[in-house]
Structures are given as C-alpha cells and as structure tokens.
Amino acid sequence: MLDTARRKEMLRQMVLVRAFEEKLEELYQRKAMFGSTHSYRGQEAIAVGVCSALQPKDLIASYHRGTGHLIAKGADLYTLLCECMGREDGYSKGRGGKMHMGDMGFGFIGNTGTVGGTVPTATGAALAAKIRGSKEVVVSFFGDGAANQGVVHESMNLAGVWKLPVIYVCENNQYAMTVSLAKSVAIKHLSERGAAYGFEGKTIDGNDVEAVHEAAEQAAAKGRSDGGATFLECVTYRWDGHFGGDPGTGYRPKEEIEAWKQKCPIKRLKENLIREGQLSEPEFQKMSDTVYAELDEVAKRAEAAPLPKKAVDLSSIYAPTEVSHG
Amino acid sequence: MVNSAAATQSPTKEMRVQEALREALRYEMARDERVFVMGEDVALFGGAYGVTRGLMQEFGERRVLDTPISESALVGLAVGAAINGMRPVVEIQFSDLLPLAMDQLASHAARYHYMTGGRVNVPMVVRNKFATRAGGGPSHSSCNHGAFIHFPGLKIIMPTTPADAKGLLLAAIRDPNPVLCFESHHLYGIRGPVPEGDHTVPIGKATVRREGKDLTIVTCGGMVLKADAAADQVKEKGIAIEIVDLRSLAPLDKETILNSVSKTKRAIVLDEGPMIGGISAEIAAMIQENLFSDLKGPVVRIAAQPIPPPHSPPLVDAMIPDVDQVVEAVMRLAEGGKIA
C-alpha cells in the first residue's frame, strides 16, 4: 500500500494532467494553438499510475494522446505547452507539435502520430538495455487502435523471443477514433495477446490509479530482473472526442459517456482519501485551484513566447557529424 | 577504373566488396561496444550474402542477432536502440523489402532529429542489397534507392569499390544519423585494394572515377561499371569521358557534379533505378538549373524503364540501361556538340 503522501501526489498529478488537457481545449477553441488536441480526460490514472511506478532512469514512449504521459514522467509544463502552441521555446522548437517530441533528459524516447509507430521504438530501447545490461525498464504506451498494427505484433513477438524489459501499456478506451473495439477484434480482452508472444497479459481497471501503479510496479520489477515483457491492458474511456472538434457523441451513446464519467479516476482516489480521513474537500479544492492557477500562469507565458522565424534551416535535418576521416 | 584507395597512404589488402563491408563491421564492433548487428540469417549463417560471416563467432550472440522475418520491427527496434545509446546495424536482404519498413524509415528514423528540435539522435545503419537482375523478378530485384531521397534526414550511401565499401560503411556506423547503405549485387564480387585499419570515406562526397574533358557521366552503384565500359569504347573515337561516382545520394555532392559538368559542358545521368521522379531526374534538373547557358546539349537521362523488374533475362536487359545505350547517347551528344 502506498503512503498517503504518494497517493496525494498521484491525485495532484491526475488533476494536473486533466487541467492541462482543459487548457489545451480552451486554447484550441479560441484558436490560440495550432493543430488539433487529443484529449486524455478520463484516462489520467494510467499515465500517473504507470509513471509513478518507474525509476528516473526508466524510459517511456508515447503516442498522439501523449501529454499525460509526458507530464507524469516529468516534462516541463512551459516547454511542453510551447510545443503544443508551435513556439520556439517548445521541446521541438515548434517543429513537431504535441505529437512529435522526444527528450531523453527526462526519459522520454518520443511520440509520433503513426498509430503504433513508437511500439518498436520502445521495444528497441529495451533491447539496448538488455544488450548493455543497464537495467532500465521501458514503457510503451499505445491505444487499443494501435493493437492491430502489424509492427506492434512484430515488436511484441521480438520482446517475447528476447525477453526484453518492456511494459506494453495498452490504454483500451474502447474506440479507435470512431470504430469500436467490438468491430476491430474478435477476442474479449486484448491482454490475451500476451500469451501469443510468450509473456504475461493482464487486464486491469484503468481508472483505478492504485491498481495501475501496482501492476506497473510488478511489471517493472519483472523486467528489471530479466523476467521479460508484460502486456497491461488498462480498460478506460476517453471523455471527449478523438480530437478537438469531435464531440465524441456520433458513435458513442450518451448514457455510455455519462456512466464512464461516474467512474472518474480523480473522483475515485479523492473519495477514497476522504473516506479514510486523509483528505478533506477544502484541502482538495485548494490543491486543485493551485494546479489550475499555476497552469494559467504557464499558459500566459507560453502565449507570449515567440513563434519560430519564417526560415528554412537545412542544417537542422541532420545531427552534426563528428566523424574524423582517416 | 581509378580506385580512391590509391589516394591514401596506408597499407592495403586485396579483397572483395563483401569482405570490405565485413572489415568495417568487425573493425567498429571491436572498437565500439555500442555497435551490434541484427537481421535475418546474419548470425549463424553469416548473412544471405556472407557479409556478416564470422561476426557471431567473434562477438557473440549478444551483439549479432538472428531475427524473425519482421522488417518493419527490425528497423523500428533499431531506431529505439539508437535513441537509447546503441549503434545498430540492420541487414535487410533485398531493397524490395525496404517498403515493409517504410514508416519506420521515413516517418521515424528520418525525422526524429528534426522533429525533436535536435534533442534526439538516431545513429543507425540499414544495409540492403539491390540490383535489377535476371531471376530476381518483381519482389527480389528492385532498385528502390531513388524513393528515399524524398525523406530529409536519411543519409544514403552506395559504395562501388571495396575501399569505398569499407570506408563508407565505417563512416555510416559512426554517423549520428540514420544511414541507408545500398549494396549493389553487381559489385559484391569485385576485388580491389582496401586500406587497413581506420579507413573512412566521407558521406556526401562524390568522386571522379575517371577523368575526361569531353562529357560527364554522373552515375552510381553497378552502373559505374557500364559507364566505364562505354568510356573505353568511345575513347577509341577520341572522346574522353569523365565519370562522377556519386557514392552518396543524400546528401548529394552538387559541387563535384557541377564542377565536372562546367568543365565538360555535356552530361549524361545514368541510373539503374526508375527514371520517373528518380535520382537521374533530380540530378538532370539540378545541372540544367545551374549550368544551362554553359551546356552544349541537353542533359540526357539513362535509367530504368517504368515497369516492375521482370524475371527473364531478355526482359531485364530491355528494362535497365546497357553499355550500347550509353555509347549511343554519348555519340548523339558528341555530334550535336561537335566533339572530336
């Protein structure tokens, strides 16, 4: 059982992840950011539960709905928001946007917009750890939609063959954009796939941050002690549409959305802590207000930050070569 | 044919292209713990073309990995291993199979450095064999190199001589960027002197294989041999051909190409890959944009016909450039431009 301080920190992080999504949505609605959003609201327990179980040297790879993972792994909020807003101060200097970043400084391998595209990247990072014996564990975050990409299958097969220290965290929010899981796979649980690759697959409640944390901690310990990969299917639901501008209601019954909102991961942990006498409603409100206020400040700075200059820098496509030619 | 190794001073050893490639792998694996090799049949069997023979025995199974047939994941895993500090070298058996890994090459390996604002580097090499030849057919004899010039961030090398094979591959493994190495089937058996020890050839530098004042043939890979044969034939007619061997398709060495054509004022671009939208189209356009008023005739492209690579020898011969075609084009340009 986690101590109260850590559980409260997990609660705060989930609030922060949600507040960030709401800030992006606000910026998107008033056309203050470029491109679309991919809201993570409703799924916060997965990013926070998994990343809180990792060590600083452990790595994560993410995908298009990735801001939550980055925040939970320790991204700088200003730099992250600047990237979403196409600013020079962003992680990628405005070149990548929120779907294309990477910074090994906080253990973030990268994310891209090809669904399933970073599953091999995470697997390869785990191969590096295995070859070196350097003991870092790698988390590959992806959605239920990515589970049906060929390269995901190929990568998991290799992780099984080579017993790689990777945790495949499948965030099953039950819709690949608009297509339901029932239309996409003939099995009941995506975690059944683990058996096909020779490693453990588990289906867990993705809205229970403590359950996610515990499962991730076990998977990480297994990976670190050469026990190989784990497939963690975290069942959850995205509250919003697939992207900004999609109300998310054309393909999902209103009752279904409402029912899942009742299973809010933040509400759940908060109520548990209150019931146990570890937290009061005013204390929560104060923490939440602080998070939102801090984010408002960050957003003000990001909005005032300059865009990149209108220029093509051809030298930016390659890393500088330090090869000496004998 | 002029060998670039002649320019260096270190002692040389005679070997074939495959052996020179293996020399580069061995040299760098011994020097740098981060280098490892993976691919189908590369360990126990030593690679479909023998390039990795003996490496598993020398460096162990931890660093020379036989893999299942999963081209997309192999390239994708290499990207991840490279980001996490290793220097992977992947073997893909045929150029035809690169499209299986296209997303990982074009949207991941090629773009990581740029799209992360320079925070992430992807130092990896993908080797593959290519050539259009009889018996290979539509899925085993493609020349896909031209397709990859559309993806900024990739470096593309195509060694011709054994010395360049070692030098370019060694430079590729040390390069902090993803490098695609196209190895021509036509050249694997070619022998030549290879400098021993630490021999690198800079990526992005073409070389003049043969000097001449009358006409430049810009070419690469196995076509260098055909250009050379054509140059021998027209020499008897008093025409001196200069051959520019690109060695790297990306970055392209525009300077060496333009210097040569400024001198000869006539140019043929010869490529085994498809003519439409290919490397020959790119270079021909680049030459005329820069040197239009100096040229004594049109820049001529000789490249593959726009059909899938066929199986039967006569069909293959009709598809890819041959020496007679090159000689004919030289004579046409010679008459139009009044050489000799």
Interface residues (C-beta under 8 A of the other chain):
Chain A: L59 A61 G90 Y91 S92 K93 G94 R95 G96 H100 M101 G102 D103 M104 G105 I109 G110 T112 T114 G117 T118 V119 P120 T121 A122 T123 G124 A125 A126 L127 A128 A129 I131 R132 E136 V138 G150 V151 E154 S155 N157 L158 V161 W162 S316 I317 Y318 A319 P320 T321 E322 V323 S324 H325 G326
Chain B: S10 F36 R62 R63 L65 T67 P68 S70 S72 A73 V75 G76 L77 A78 V79 G80 A81 A82 I83 N84 G85 M86 P88 D103 Q104 S107 H108 R111 Y112 H113 Y114 M115 T116 G117 G118 R119 V120 N121 P123 P152 G153 K155 A171 R174 D175 P176 N177 G197 D198 H199 T200 V201 P202 I203 P251
